Amino acid sequence: MSSLAGRTLFISGASRGIGLAIALRAARDGANIAIAAKTTDPHPKLEGTIFSAAKAIEAAGGKALPLMCDIREEGQVEEAVRKTVEQFGGIDICVNNASAISLTGTLETTMKRYDLMHHVNTRGTFLVSKTCLPHLLNSKFTPHILNLSPPLSMQAKWFENHVAYSMAKFGMSMCVLGMAAEFQGKVAVNALWPRTTIATAAVNMLGGDELMRASRKPDIMADAAHAIFLKGKDFTGNFLIDDDVMRAAGVTDLKQYQVDPNVEPTPDFFVD
């Protein structure tokens, strides 16, 4: 199968950035998208709400269900999943994209910020996956969970400058490791991570226009996710890098994904 037509995706944090890009790529196939995110009103510094995302998804050819959902809240996640199943008849793909970041050292990391990262990244990923799984197990297609998280690597260099953030992101990756084995042959569970920085609001906050120009567009992550979703249940437990996925899919021109083709993209965290 080369299309996601008729499949239903539940995507956390899909109001902007990589989550929205994945949604739009699926929408071009005619997929149904549940947009589970917190942003209902325009943010002064960040583009996009669940409603503007829904309009873009429908304009791209998909069906959209905007859902105000804080994935830290169990009741809100359960209600969002219930509404998705009620609207579209099931869930075939779960994308854990929502994430919180603070690249601070131990002494500079407040416990409020620590809790936010762990509640959104690790706990939120576990909760969303757990709540979607009963429906994924009943999917008539090949069901997938995809976490936007890095390859597991217990090297001090990935922790020393931002222990709390690294712990929270690797927690998402540990969900992949465990759930892929737990649901072997039933649900494909994989992780996807970018080789380079991706031009999102978070990157703009971290490095401004200069880092944005030295980044790739979210489209590379969207195309890589799409390629993963077309694979079977035996393709599971993988920690994938976006450009490796695209090369395996036969894409040779990666410059098309660069914000500025004349600027070499900046390597991301967690990738050797």
C-alpha positions in Angstrom: 0.0 0.0 0.0 1.4 3.4 -1.0 -1.3 5.6 0.6 -2.7 6.5 4.0 -6.2 7.1 2.5 -8.8 6.2 5.0 -6.4 5.8 7.9 -6.9 7.7 11.2 -3.9 9.4 12.9 -3.9 10.7 16.4 -1.0 13.2 16.7 0.0 15.0 19.8 1.2 18.6 19.4 0.0 18.8 15.8 -0.9 22.5 15.8 2.5 23.5 14.4 6.0 22.4 13.4 6.8 18.7 12.8 3.5 17.4 14.1 1.6 19.6 11.7 3.9 18.7 8.8 3.3 14.9 9.5 -0.5 15.7 9.5 -0.4 17.6 6.3 1.6 14.8 4.5 -1.0 12.2 5.6 -3.8 14.6 4.7 -2.6 14.7 1.1 -3.4 11.0 0.9 -6.9 11.6 2.3 -6.2 10.5 5.9 -8.2 11.5 9.0 -6.2 13.5 11.5 -7.0 14.1 15.2 -5.1 17.2 16.3 -4.4 16.8 20.0 -2.8 20.0 21.3 -3.2 22.7 23.9 -3.2 25.8 21.6 -6.8 27.0 21.0 -6.0 30.8 20.9 -3.2 32.4 18.9 0.1 32.7 20.8 2.0 36.0 20.6 5.2 34.3 19.6 4.2 30.9 18.1 2.1 30.4 15.0 -0.8 27.9 14.8 -3.7 26.7 16.8 -5.6 23.4 16.6 -8.2 25.3 14.5 -5.8 26.7 12.0 -4.1 23.3 11.7 -7.6 21.7 11.0 -8.2 24.2 8.2 -4.8 23.4 6.6 -5.3 19.7 6.9 -8.7 19.9 5.2 -7.3 22.2 2.5 -4.6 19.5 1.9 -7.3 16.8 1.3 -7.7 15.2 4.7 -10.4 15.2 7.4 -9.5 17.0 10.7 -10.7 16.8 14.3 -9.3 19.6 16.4 -9.0 18.5 20.1 -7.9 20.7 23.0 -5.8 18.2 24.9 -3.1 18.6 27.5 -1.3 15.2 27.4 -0.3 15.6 31.0 -4.0 15.2 32.0 -5.3 11.6 31.8 -8.9 12.6 31.6 -8.2 14.9 28.6 -6.3 12.2 26.7 -9.0 9.7 27.3 -11.7 12.1 26.1 -9.7 13.1 23.0 -9.2 9.4 22.1 -12.9 8.7 22.7 -13.9 11.6 20.4 -11.5 10.5 17.7 -12.9 7.0 17.7 -16.5 8.4 17.8 -15.7 10.6 14.8 -13.6 8.3 12.6 -14.4 4.8 13.8 -11.0 3.9 15.2 -7.3 4.8 15.4 -4.6 3.4 13.1 -1.6 5.5 13.8 -0.4 7.2 17.0 2.2 9.9 16.7 3.9 11.1 20.0 5.2 14.4 18.8 4.4 16.7 21.7 7.5 17.6 23.7 8.9 20.1 26.2 12.5 21.3 26.0 14.9 23.2 28.3 18.6 22.9 27.5 19.7 23.8 31.0 22.3 22.4 33.4 21.4 20.7 36.7 21.8 23.9 38.8 19.8 26.0 36.3 16.9 23.6 35.9 14.0 24.4 38.2 11.9 21.5 39.4 8.9 23.0 37.7 10.7 22.8 34.4 12.0 19.3 35.2 8.4 18.1 35.9 7.1 19.7 32.8 9.6 17.9 30.6 9.0 14.5 32.2 5.2 14.9 32.4 5.0 15.9 28.7 7.8 13.8 27.1 8.0 10.5 29.0 4.7 10.3 30.9 2.7 12.0 28.1 4.1 9.6 25.5 3.3 6.6 27.7 -0.2 7.8 28.4 -1.1 8.6 24.8 0.3 5.3 23.6 -1.5 3.4 26.4 -4.8 5.1 25.6 -4.6 4.6 21.9 -3.4 1.0 22.0 -6.8 -0.8 22.5 -7.9 0.9 19.2 -4.6 0.3 17.4 -5.0 -3.4 18.2 -8.3 -3.4 16.5 -7.1 -1.5 13.4 -7.9 -3.1 10.0 -4.7 -1.6 8.7 -1.1 -2.0 10.0 -1.2 -0.1 13.2 1.8 2.1 14.2 3.1 4.1 17.1 5.8 6.6 16.2 7.7 8.5 18.8 9.7 11.6 17.9 12.6 10.6 20.0 16.3 9.9 19.7 18.2 6.6 19.3 19.0 5.2 22.7 22.7 5.9 23.6 24.0 5.9 27.1 26.9 8.2 26.5 27.7 11.0 29.0 28.0 13.5 26.2 24.3 13.4 25.5 23.5 14.1 29.2 26.2 16.4 30.6 24.8 19.7 29.4 21.1 19.1 29.9 20.6 16.1 32.2 16.8 16.6 32.8 15.9 17.1 29.1 18.0 14.1 28.0 16.3 11.9 30.6 12.9 13.0 29.4 13.6 12.4 25.7 15.3 9.1 26.3 12.2 8.1 28.3 10.2 8.4 25.1 12.8 6.1 23.4 12.5 3.6 26.2 8.8 3.4 25.5 9.7 2.4 21.9 12.1 -0.3 23.1 9.6 -1.8 25.5 6.4 -1.5 23.6 7.9 -2.8 20.4 8.7 -6.0 22.2 5.5 -6.1 24.2 3.3 -5.7 21.1 5.5 -7.6 18.6 3.5 -8.8 15.7 0.5 -6.7 16.7 1.6 -3.0 16.5 4.7 -1.5 14.9 6.4 0.8 17.3 9.3 3.0 16.1 11.2 6.2 16.9 12.1 8.9 14.4 14.7 11.7 15.0 16.3 14.3 12.7 19.9 14.3 11.6 19.9 18.1 11.7 18.0 20.8 13.4 14.6 21.3 11.9 13.1 24.8 11.2 10.5 25.0 14.0 9.5 27.5 16.6 11.7 25.7 19.2 14.8 26.0 17.0 14.0 29.6 16.3 13.8 30.2 20.0 17.1 28.5 20.6 19.1 30.0 17.7 17.1 32.7 15.9 17.3 33.3 12.2 20.8 32.1 11.8 20.0 28.6 13.1 16.8 28.5 11.1 18.7 29.1 7.9 21.1 26.3 8.9 18.2 23.8 9.4 16.1 21.5 7.3 12.4 22.0 6.7 9.9 19.9 8.7 8.9 18.2 5.4 11.8 15.8 5.7 10.4 14.4 9.0 6.9 14.3 7.5 8.1 12.4 4.4 10.1 10.0 6.6 7.1 9.4 8.9 4.9 8.7 5.9 7.4 6.1 4.6 7.4 4.4 8.0 3.6 4.3 8.2 3.5 2.3 4.9 5.6 -0.5 6.3 4.3 -3.7 7.9 4.1 -4.9 11.5 7.5 -6.6 11.3 9.1 -3.2 10.9 9.3 -2.4 14.6 11.7 -1.5 17.4 13.7 0.8 15.1 15.4 4.0 16.0 15.4 5.8 12.7 17.1 9.0 11.4 15.1 11.0 8.9 17.6 11.2 6.0 18.4 7.5 6.4 14.7 6.7 5.9 14.6 9.0 2.8 17.7 7.5 1.2 16.2 4.0 1.8 13.1 5.3 0.0 15.1 6.3 -3.0 15.4 10.0 -2.3 18.9 11.3 -3.4 18.4 15.0 -3.4 18.3 16.1 0.3 19.0 19.7 -0.5 15.3 20.1 -1.3 14.7 19.9 2.4 17.2 22.7 3.4 15.8 26.1 4.4 18.8 27.6 2.6 20.5 25.3 0.1 23.7 27.3 0.4 24.0 26.7 4.2 25.1 23.4 5.6 22.5 22.1 8.1 23.5 22.0 11.8 23.7 18.5 13.4 21.0 17.9 16.0 21.5 16.5 19.5 21.8 12.8 20.1 23.1 11.8 16.6 26.8 10.8 16.2 
